[in-house]
Amino acid sequence: MNANPATPLLDTVSTPDDLRRLKPAQLRQLADELRTEMISAVGQTGGHLGSGLGVVELTVAIHYVFDTPVDRLIWDVGHQAYPHKILTGRRDRIRTLRQGGGLSGFTKRSESEYDPFGTAHSSTSISAALGFAMGSKIKGQPGRGIAVIGDGAMSAGMAYEAMNNAREAGNRLVVILNDNDMSIAPPVGGLSAYLARLVSSGQFLGLRELARKFARKLPRPLHLAAKKTDEFARGMAMGGTLFEELGFYYVGPIDGHDLDALVPVLENVRDAGEGPILVHVVTQKGKGYGPAESAADKYHGVQKFDVITGEQAKAPAGPPSYTGTFAKALVAEAEKDATICAITAAMPSGTGLDKFAQMFPERSFDVGIAEQHAVTFAAGLAAQGMRPFCAIYSTFLQRAFDQVVHDVAIQNLPVRFAIDRAGLVGADGATHAGSFDVTYLATLPNMVVMAAADEAELVHMVHTAAQYDAGPIAFRYPRGNGTGAALPETPELLEIGKGRVVREGTKVALLSLGTRLGEALKAADHLEAKGLSTTVADLRFAKPLDTDLIRRLMLSHEVVVTVEEGSIGGLGAHVLTMASDEGLTDAGLKIRTMRLPDTFQDHDKPETQYDEAGLNAPQIVDTVLKALRHNSAGVN
Ligand code: TPP
């Protein structure tokens, strides 16, 4: 097994105050030990690796130069913050990352005063840093807002909305653009090309120009002057950049692994009287760990791995993943239909659309981290007679809600939403849980909302969505492996708004939406064993509801329980509304709704999360029995 590495200098540093007591000459060794420690920890836990490795020196330099936590440091996305966690009092828990009760894989306010802002969805850091900067300015307190944002995250509109507003923060706002020329996949679009041009052909200025640029004198001219000019070639280029047009001083590009350059530059940034300042730092994703450096995705996210060989633990063999099944089904549809196209927002491999892109490059679009644009772009394609599939994780589609309402639903445009990672997601925790999509979509007029109970159902749903031109249609499916259901040779065209009865009974009816169907069937077995004849229906559609089926079951059963892996306001709410609209409860029918709890569930093993959510078979059985006890006791 991976042994913990020897880290004599790092052992003396548990907070940034300890770090600031070191001499500049010691920082290189500290960074090396920090990198080794991070590799060792992630080898044991799995998680995000490449991004953190790329910012080891940057993390050391920022905490060395700035006055954290008074200066508020915000890591965009937060997946690169593991070295930051190690240096800010959390080293003793670093090997609990992403495990139940352990450290979060992102930054989290409740975890540390050094995490002033929770992150996980990208491109929020500049807005938040600006809020901190303005707040401390108005209150007359010390403190800057420092945002560290990747070139991938820089593709989202929110970053520009924030920069467009930043001028009044003055030198209290510092943006550090961490440019590793990677998102999860290679970055896309004009901005990425622009940054590459800045890096490769930037006009590098010497120290005198640098001194002139900053209003105040350089605090450590000797230190700076001692640097070799060619090393400092990546020093400071300025003039006419996009960022300057937006009101920033642009400083860079700087080699983000060269502490001798980083520290003095950041000191100058810290002491400059003007601002806001954007420091363009060039780093390498996966830096310092061979297997990561040579991996195509730079080991963005990894399973546990052997530090020596870099070999990752194999995910347990099992049925094909939902994502893979979706991608195959979509490719099959697109082979028959040249109007089918696919859109991802920076998640080609996560959504499986990389497979689609290989087959149909001209009909495949990776728009970068830009979910809002992805949705409206899909709406435009649909209005032009194309059949767009917009594949976005449930949690990231939240960001494009207005586009779903205003650009898609109101205009009744046939955009197909493939909603991956619907439901609980395990180690990524609350920020990534796909809890709300049924709630936020099924509330919209015109929208059709389906949930796949297994991978065969998913294939039918992809086919049904491809054929459906009457308006927007969404289908959701979870993270991970399917159930092993046999895949159909020919997909079925599902009748819109019709569910299916999977098991027929007489006393109890379980109405399931999506992948809790397996648990509902298990519960039915238990109930049957107790003499309670149980019907199980897979409703398939949260919208439109199969009102005929639901009405029939309500009129012929004593207890009806809805089961879904989604928030309050989803299927259960729609079924209750229908029942009350039609007066179906007036005769004493018992209805119960089972759904995710009204809390943000922390990261944990999926099994534990389901137990905590109360969505396993035993809890379904309990809910039914309680409802029946109420019946016989005449309560309610
Ligand atoms: N969409 C949103 C709104 N948030 C996300 N976190 C993601 C998608 C998924 N995601 C996590 S990290 C990442 C993406 C797409 C890439 C970020 O690239 P970059 O900002 O360059 O940071 P790097 O990983 O290269 O350090």
Boltz pocket constraint, residues with backbone or C-beta under 6 A from the ligand:
constraints:
  - pocket:
      binder: B
      contacts: [[A, 51], [A, 54], [A, 77], [A, 79], [A, 80], [A, 120], [A, 121], [A, 122], [A, 149], [A, 150], [A, 151], [A, 152], [A, 153], [A, 154], [A, 178], [A, 180], [A, 182], [A, 183], [A, 184], [A, 285], [A, 345], [A, 346], [A, 347], [A, 369], [A, 371], [A, 396], [A, 399]]
      max_distance: 6.0
